[in-house]
Amino acid sequence: MAMDASALYFYIDPYETANRRTPNAKAMEEPGRPVELVCLAPNFPEPLSVPITFDANSGPVPDRKRNSRPNTIWMDCSQEFLFIGWTGLPGVWALPKSEIKAELERQIQQRQAGL
């Protein structure tokens, strides 16, 4: 989770847990589902979701299949970027907040228009 002014961002990774009630639960990828950045925006009653696709050509991509150890995903904000990091990988992904905010505004306008 990260806070940006009065908005909250949550990183939802594309894995679900199988066998949740057993001690040997495993993470399973949901094919075709991108990572989601869920936002609770001020003055809008519903959560908004921005799909994120990491470009493997630009650096290491979070991948549970590659590393079975539990890792922590973290997020933080600057004035211009939302940063996402993974404790098991070097580097940081920097997402331009202008692009995220433009997508959120598009979704808000679409929902308010009843589309």
N, C-alpha and C positions, 0 to 999 in steps of 0.2 A: 504494500500500500504506500502511496505517496500523497502528500497534500500540496496543492498549488493554489495559493490565495484561499478561496472558499470552496474549491472543488476537491473531491477525493478521487484518486485513481487506484484501481485494483488490477493486478495482473492475474489473468485466468489462464492457466496453461492447458494445453490440449490433451491432457491425460486424465483418465478416470481410474479409480482404484477398483480392482476386481477382488472378490472375496473379502469384502470389508470387515467381516466378522471373524476372520481368522488371523492369527498372528503373522502369517506369511503372506500378507496382502501384497499385490504387485501392481505397479502402474502400467496401464495399457493405453497406447496412443489411439485416439479416435481419428481414423483416416480422413484426410481432406479437411480437417477443421483447423483453421489458423489460431494462433494465440489471440486472445482478446484483451483489450484494455477497456475495462468498464469504468465509467465515470459517473459520479454522483455530482451533478452540476447544480449550482445555486439557482433558485427560482424555476426549477423544472422538476416535476414530481416523479419522473421515471428514470431508472438507470439507462445510460446510453452506452453503446458498445462500439469500439473501433477495432476492426481486425488488423492484426500486425503479422507481417511475414518477414522473417529474418532472411537476409541475403547471404547464403553460405559462401559466396564469392568475396564477401567483404570482411569475413572473419568467422571465428568459431560460433556455431549456433547451439543454443541450449538443446540437448538431446538426451533424454533419459535412457534411450537404448544403448548409448555409448558408455554411460557411466551409471552403474547400479547403486553407487553410494548416494545417500541423501544429500542434496545440495540446497542451498538457500538462494532464492531469487530476491534481489533487492531493487528498489526504485528510489530515485531522488529527483528533485527539480531544480533547475536554475531559471533565470528569467526567460531564456530562449529554448531550453531543451528539457526533455524528460529522459533521464538516464535509467537504463535497465542493466543490471549486472547479475552474474551467476557465480557463486563462490567457487565452482569447479572449473571455471574458464577464465583465461586471461582477457583483459580488455573490458570495454563498456559499450553498450549500444546507446547512441544518442538520437532521440527522435525529436524533430523540430516541433515545438509546441504550436507553432503557427499552423502546421498541417493538421495536428490533432484537433485544435480549436475550430478550424474550418470544417472538418468532418462533423464535429459535434453540432456546430451551428446549422449545417445542412440537415442533420437528423432532426434537430429541434424544429426547424421551419417545416420540414416534411410532416412531422407528427402534428404540429399545430394546424397545418392545412388539411389534416385528416386523410392524408395519402397513405 
